[in-house]
Structures are given as structure tokens and as C-alpha cells.
Amino acid sequence: MVTVVIVSYNTRDILTECLEALFKNSKGIAMEVIVVDNDSHDGSAAMVRERFKNVSLIANSSNLGFAAANNQAFDIAQGNYIILLNPDAYIGPSSLENAIAFMDGKPQCGICGGKIISPEGNLEPSARRFPSPLSKFLTLSGLSARFPKSPFFNRHEFGGFAHDRPLEVDWVPGTFTIIRKSMLDAIGAFDERFYIYYEETDLCLRAKKEGWKVCFIPDAEVLHIGGASSKTRKDMTFDSAASQILTFRMRSEWLYYRKNRGLGAVLASSGVELLWHAIRYTKNLLLPGDNAEKKRAAAAAVIHQITGSLQDTRFGRLSPPTPW
């Protein structure tokens, strides 16, 4: 049996479609489904109770974050495999079956991710290398986007890889991930210091350190809307793709680097980002072009969030009290 875990936060309508696609495309598979609702205010939990009687529901009275909510489901999961599925991800035909078959045939693989497709039919990042200050510079500078097929400039996303065959990678996004339960029992679940973002990166790193493989497979597809839960936070600033809350991403990034690579990595990564936006600010001050004032304000806002998140986490040593 497999256990499918979906963490929801104000995604009632999308969650409905997610569950419908899941049940439609998993016929014949022994499966339990657990939805963990993080104190939604749009009736998500009530919808699950009313429309999906065969789904186990954990309705939290506060937003515990992604890592802690998944861990609640991990504690009661009965499956040999645990499937992480975002509520804004619609599983495709045979995807679940193919993911299970791959894991059955590769016992050394502890975590496996599928191919993530946007609503426009484009490939989204599905196979990744661990983050680094170099990768951050290449992304911020636009070099990764300009040379998407370059193994160097787009190294973080395995540039040049056609995503047409299985590949051992560093980490895979939690949008659609299959995890071996015995591996979780051995190395532990998500680190709850990560309220949201970087928890799956950290888990994959811990898995690889313990000798498990992390893989990508092309024949397990999900259609992904992206950022559905985060976008309900109207009080927050988002990244340029409007899918991640900037302050939350930064907090988790500093926590990840401090835990796994030390203070130097925190300073290097935050320094690259600070320097980049300082240059943007200065350029639009000294050589103003179109929308220069707006661009200066945007750069200043990001600098403020970088310094604030470093202070909030004590340079990656402490996770701020939840909910963030």
C-alpha cells in the first residue's frame, strides 16, 4: 500500500480537483490518502469531510507549516511508500503506478521525483542540484535563463538534460515525490525548523549522506499550477515568479546553509544576493532609465528583507516562532 499526503492551506477548489485527479488515475492501487489542513479559512477541511469520505483528514487549528504538517501524516502512514502531493498538482495517468514500479525495482533509492509540467505545457524544474552561492549568482544574473541548456550556467537545474530518462540527482521538489517509508524510519522525517521551503532539500541531503539515492523519473507526470497556497498570503512579498514568499524563502535558506554548511555559506549566499541588489539600486540611481524609481524601491525592499531574515534567524542559527 502507498500513503498519499496532501497539505492544504486555503486551496479548496484546487484541492478538490487534485483529489479527483488522484482517484481517477490510481485505480487498482492499494492506497490511503491523508489530507492535513493547516487552518484554512476557505472551507477546505469541510469540503474534504463532505466530498471525500475515504480520505483521512487532520484539521489543524493553526498553520503549522509544510514540514510539521507532513510529519503529522508520516506518524500515522501505513504505506510502504509515502507520496507527497501538492494540492495544486494534478497527477497524470500511470504516474503513481510508474513511480511505485521504479521504487520497487531500485531498492537503494529512498526518494524519487517525477516530471512537473506547467499549465502551459512547459517543463518546470524537476531535477536539481543542491543550492550554492554560485548557482544563486548565475540565477540572479540571468545567465541561467539565458543559457538554459548549459550544464554550467544552468547547473542548478541540470541544464542540457532532456528529462527523458531516469537520473540520479541531488534533490527533487516536494510537488510530487515518492519516499520509501523504511528510509524515513531510519533517518527521520522533515526538520520542522523549516516552516516552508528547503525542507525537502534538507531531507534529500540527509538521505544521500546515509547512502540512499535520490532520483528523477520522466514517466511520472504531474500538472502543477504553482504557489497556490502561498498566493493566499496577500500580506507578503513574493519572488519574481510570484510563487515563493521572499522572507520565508530567505529564512529557510539561511537555516539550511547554517545547518549543513556553516556560517560561511550563510554569509556567502546572503552576500551574493545583497551585492546583486545593491548594484541594481546603485545602477538605477546613477544611470536612471525607465521605471528607475520603482526598480530602486524594489531593490531596497529585497535588501531590507535579506537583512531582516538574517536577524530573524540569527544568521541561520534559530528558526523564528511559528506561524511565520
C-alpha positions as CSV (number, residue, x, y, z in Angstrom):
1,M,0.0,0.0,0.0
2,V,1.0,3.6,-0.6
3,T,0.1,6.6,1.5
4,V,-0.6,9.9,-0.3
5,V,-0.1,13.0,1.8
6,I,-1.5,16.4,0.8
7,V,-1.0,19.5,2.9
8,S,-3.6,22.2,2.2
9,Y,-3.9,25.8,3.1
10,N,-6.8,27.8,1.6
11,T,-6.9,25.8,-1.7
12,R,-10.4,24.3,-1.5
13,D,-11.3,24.4,-5.2
14,I,-7.8,23.3,-6.4
15,L,-7.7,20.6,-3.7
16,T,-11.0,19.2,-5.0
17,E,-9.5,18.9,-8.5
18,C,-6.3,17.4,-7.1
19,L,-8.2,14.7,-5.2
20,E,-10.4,14.0,-8.2
21,A,-7.4,13.5,-10.5
22,L,-5.7,11.4,-7.9
23,F,-8.5,8.9,-7.5
24,K,-9.2,8.9,-11.3
25,N,-5.6,8.0,-12.1
26,S,-4.9,5.5,-9.3
27,K,-7.4,2.8,-9.9
28,G,-6.2,-0.7,-8.8
29,I,-3.6,0.7,-6.5
30,A,-3.9,0.0,-2.7
31,M,-3.8,3.5,-1.3
32,E,-4.7,5.6,1.7
33,V,-5.0,9.4,1.4
34,I,-4.3,11.8,4.2
35,V,-5.1,15.5,3.9
36,V,-3.6,17.8,6.5
37,D,-5.3,21.1,6.5
38,N,-3.3,24.0,8.1
39,D,-6.2,26.0,9.4
40,S,-7.7,27.1,6.1
41,H,-10.4,29.7,6.1
42,D,-12.0,28.8,2.8
43,G,-13.8,25.6,3.8
44,S,-11.1,23.2,2.6
45,A,-11.5,20.9,5.6
46,A,-15.3,20.9,5.4
47,M,-15.1,20.1,1.7
48,V,-12.9,17.0,2.3
49,R,-15.3,15.8,5.0
50,E,-18.3,16.2,2.8
51,R,-17.0,15.0,-0.6
52,F,-14.2,12.6,0.1
53,K,-15.4,10.2,2.8
54,N,-12.5,7.8,2.1
55,V,-9.8,10.5,2.9
56,S,-8.4,10.8,6.4
57,L,-8.4,14.4,7.5
58,I,-6.2,16.1,10.0
59,A,-7.6,19.6,10.6
60,N,-5.1,21.8,12.4
61,S,-6.3,24.8,14.5
62,S,-3.2,26.8,13.4
63,N,-0.9,26.9,10.4
64,L,2.0,24.5,11.4
65,G,3.8,24.9,8.1
66,F,4.7,22.4,5.4
67,A,7.3,20.3,7.3
68,A,5.3,19.8,10.5
69,A,2.1,19.1,8.7
70,N,3.6,16.4,6.6
71,N,5.2,14.9,9.7
72,Q,1.8,14.6,11.3
73,A,0.7,12.4,8.4
74,F,4.0,10.4,8.4
75,D,3.3,9.4,12.0
76,I,0.1,7.6,11.0
77,A,1.0,6.5,7.5
78,Q,0.6,2.8,6.8
79,G,2.0,2.6,3.3
80,N,5.4,1.2,2.3
81,Y,5.8,4.3,0.2
82,I,4.7,7.9,1.0
83,I,3.6,10.1,-1.8
84,L,3.9,13.9,-1.2
85,L,1.5,15.7,-3.5
86,N,0.8,19.4,-3.5
87,P,-2.8,20.4,-3.6
88,D,-2.1,22.4,-6.8
89,A,-0.6,19.4,-8.6
90,Y,-2.8,17.1,-10.7
91,I,-1.4,13.6,-11.0
92,G,-1.3,12.1,-14.6
93,P,-2.4,8.7,-15.9
94,S,0.0,5.9,-14.8
95,S,2.2,8.3,-12.9
96,L,1.6,6.7,-9.5
97,E,1.9,3.2,-10.9
98,N,5.2,4.1,-12.7
99,A,6.7,5.7,-9.6
100,I,5.9,2.7,-7.5
101,A,7.3,0.3,-10.1
102,F,10.6,2.4,-10.2
103,M,11.0,2.3,-6.4
104,D,10.2,-1.5,-6.4
105,G,12.9,-2.1,-8.9
106,K,15.5,0.2,-7.3
107,P,15.7,-0.6,-3.5
108,Q,18.6,1.7,-3.0
109,C,16.5,4.7,-4.0
110,G,15.0,6.4,-1.0
111,I,13.4,9.4,-2.7
112,C,12.1,9.8,-6.2
113,G,10.5,12.7,-8.0
114,G,8.5,12.9,-11.2
115,K,8.3,15.3,-14.2
116,I,6.5,18.6,-13.3
117,I,4.6,20.3,-16.1
118,S,3.1,23.8,-16.0
119,P,-0.5,24.6,-17.2
120,E,1.1,25.9,-20.4
121,G,2.7,22.5,-21.0
122,N,6.2,23.6,-20.2
123,L,8.7,21.6,-18.1
124,E,9.2,23.0,-14.6
125,P,12.3,22.4,-12.5
126,S,12.1,18.7,-11.6
127,A,15.7,17.5,-11.1
128,R,18.0,19.7,-9.1
129,R,21.5,20.1,-7.7
130,F,22.0,21.3,-4.2
131,P,21.9,25.1,-3.8
132,S,25.2,27.1,-3.7
133,P,26.2,30.7,-3.8
134,L,27.5,30.2,-7.4
135,S,24.1,28.9,-8.5
136,K,22.5,31.9,-6.9
137,F,24.7,34.3,-8.8
138,L,24.0,32.5,-12.1
139,T,20.3,32.7,-11.4
140,L,20.2,36.3,-10.2
141,S,22.4,37.5,-13.1
142,G,20.0,35.9,-15.6
143,L,22.8,33.7,-17.1
144,S,20.8,30.5,-16.1
145,A,17.8,31.8,-18.0
146,R,19.8,33.0,-21.0
147,F,21.6,29.6,-21.3
148,P,19.1,27.1,-20.1
149,K,20.8,24.2,-21.9
150,S,24.2,24.9,-20.4
151,P,25.5,22.3,-17.9
152,F,27.4,25.2,-16.3
153,F,25.3,28.3,-16.4
154,N,22.1,26.3,-15.6
155,R,23.8,23.7,-13.4
156,H,21.2,24.0,-10.6
157,E,18.5,22.7,-13.0
158,F,20.8,20.1,-14.8
159,G,20.9,22.3,-17.9
160,G,21.2,20.2,-21.1
161,F,19.4,17.2,-19.5
162,A,16.3,16.4,-21.6
163,H,14.4,14.9,-18.7
164,D,13.7,11.8,-20.9
165,R,15.4,9.2,-18.7
166,P,15.8,8.3,-15.1
167,L,18.7,10.2,-13.4
168,E,20.3,10.3,-10.0
169,V,20.1,13.9,-8.7
170,D,20.8,15.8,-5.6
171,W,17.2,16.7,-4.7
172,V,13.7,16.8,-6.1
173,P,10.8,19.2,-5.3
174,G,8.1,18.1,-2.9
175,T,5.4,18.8,-5.5
176,F,5.2,15.1,-6.3
177,T,7.6,12.9,-4.5
178,I,7.6,9.2,-3.6
179,I,9.5,8.4,-0.4
180,R,10.4,5.0,1.0
181,K,8.9,4.7,4.4
182,S,11.7,2.5,5.7
183,M,14.2,5.3,4.8
184,L,12.1,7.8,6.8
185,D,12.0,5.5,9.7
186,A,15.8,5.2,9.6
187,I,16.8,8.8,9.0
188,G,13.9,10.7,10.5
189,A,11.2,12.9,8.9
190,F,11.3,16.6,7.9
191,D,13.2,19.0,10.1
192,E,10.5,21.2,11.5
193,R,12.8,24.2,11.8
194,F,11.9,24.7,8.1
195,Y,8.4,26.2,8.3
196,I,8.2,26.2,4.5
197,Y,10.8,25.8,1.7
198,Y,14.1,23.9,1.9
199,E,12.7,21.0,4.0
200,E,12.7,18.6,1.0
201,T,16.3,19.8,0.1
202,D,17.4,19.1,3.6
203,L,15.7,15.7,3.6
204,C,17.4,14.7,0.3
205,L,20.8,15.8,1.6
206,R,20.3,13.7,4.8
207,A,19.2,10.7,2.7
208,K,22.3,10.9,0.5
209,K,24.6,11.2,3.5
210,E,23.1,7.9,4.8
211,G,23.8,6.2,1.5
212,W,20.3,6.4,-0.2
213,K,19.9,7.5,-3.8
214,V,17.6,10.4,-4.9
215,C,16.3,10.0,-8.4
216,F,14.2,11.7,-11.1
217,I,12.0,9.7,-13.5
218,P,10.3,11.1,-16.6
219,D,7.2,8.8,-16.8
220,A,5.5,10.1,-13.6
221,E,4.0,13.4,-14.6
222,V,2.0,16.0,-12.6
223,L,0.4,19.2,-13.9
224,H,1.4,21.9,-11.4
225,I,-0.2,25.3,-11.1
226,G,2.4,26.6,-8.6
227,G,2.3,28.7,-5.5
228,A,-1.4,28.2,-4.9
229,S,-1.2,28.2,-1.1
230,S,1.5,30.9,-0.9
231,K,-0.5,33.3,-3.1
232,T,-3.3,33.4,-0.5
233,R,-0.9,35.4,1.7
234,K,-1.8,38.9,0.5
235,D,0.3,40.4,3.2
236,M,3.6,39.1,1.8
237,T,6.1,40.0,-0.9
238,F,6.8,37.3,-3.5
239,D,9.7,36.4,-5.7
240,S,9.8,37.4,-9.4
241,A,8.0,34.2,-10.3
242,A,5.3,35.0,-7.7
243,S,5.5,31.5,-6.3
244,Q,7.6,31.9,-3.1
245,I,7.2,34.3,-0.2
246,L,10.6,36.1,-0.1
247,T,11.1,36.4,3.6
248,F,10.1,32.8,4.2
249,R,12.4,31.6,1.5
250,M,15.3,33.6,2.9
251,R,14.8,32.4,6.4
252,S,14.7,28.8,5.3
253,E,17.7,29.3,3.1
254,W,19.9,30.6,5.9
255,L,18.7,27.8,8.2
256,Y,19.6,25.3,5.6
257,Y,23.1,26.7,5.0
258,R,23.9,27.1,8.7
259,K,22.8,23.6,9.5
260,N,24.5,21.9,6.6
261,R,27.4,24.1,5.5
262,G,28.1,26.5,8.3
263,L,28.1,30.3,8.9
264,G,30.5,30.9,5.9
265,A,27.9,29.5,3.5
266,V,25.2,31.8,5.0
267,L,27.4,34.8,4.6
268,A,28.4,33.8,1.0
269,S,24.8,33.2,-0.2
270,S,23.3,36.2,1.5
271,G,26.3,38.3,0.4
272,V,25.8,37.4,-3.2
273,E,22.1,38.4,-3.0
274,L,22.8,41.6,-1.1
275,L,25.6,42.7,-3.5
276,W,23.4,42.0,-6.5
277,H,20.5,44.1,-5.3
278,A,22.9,46.8,-4.1
279,I,24.3,47.0,-7.6
280,R,20.8,47.2,-9.0
281,Y,19.9,50.0,-6.7
282,T,23.1,52.0,-7.5
283,K,22.7,51.5,-11.2
284,N,19.2,52.9,-11.2
285,L,20.3,55.8,-9.0
286,L,23.3,56.8,-11.1
287,L,22.1,55.7,-14.5
288,P,18.3,56.0,-14.3
289,G,16.3,54.6,-17.1
290,D,12.6,53.6,-17.4
291,N,11.0,53.0,-14.0
292,A,14.2,53.7,-12.2
293,E,12.5,54.8,-9.1
294,K,10.4,51.7,-9.0
295,K,13.4,49.5,-9.5
296,R,15.3,51.2,-6.7
297,A,12.4,50.7,-4.4
298,A,12.2,47.0,-5.3
299,A,16.0,46.5,-4.8
300,A,15.8,48.3,-1.4
301,A,12.9,46.2,-0.3
302,V,14.8,43.0,-1.1
303,I,17.9,44.3,0.8
304,H,15.6,45.0,3.7
305,Q,14.2,41.5,3.7
306,I,17.6,39.9,3.4
307,T,19.0,41.8,6.5
308,G,15.7,41.2,8.3
309,S,15.7,37.5,7.7
310,L,19.3,37.2,8.8
311,Q,18.4,38.9,12.0
312,D,15.2,36.8,12.4
313,T,17.2,33.6,12.2
314,R,20.3,34.8,14.0
315,F,22.3,34.1,10.8
316,G,20.6,30.7,10.4
317,R,21.0,29.5,13.9
318,L,17.4,29.8,15.1
319,S,14.0,29.2,13.5
320,P,11.6,32.0,14.3
321,P,8.5,31.0,16.3
322,T,5.6,29.6,14.2
323,P,3.5,30.5,12.4
324,W,5.9,32.6,10.4
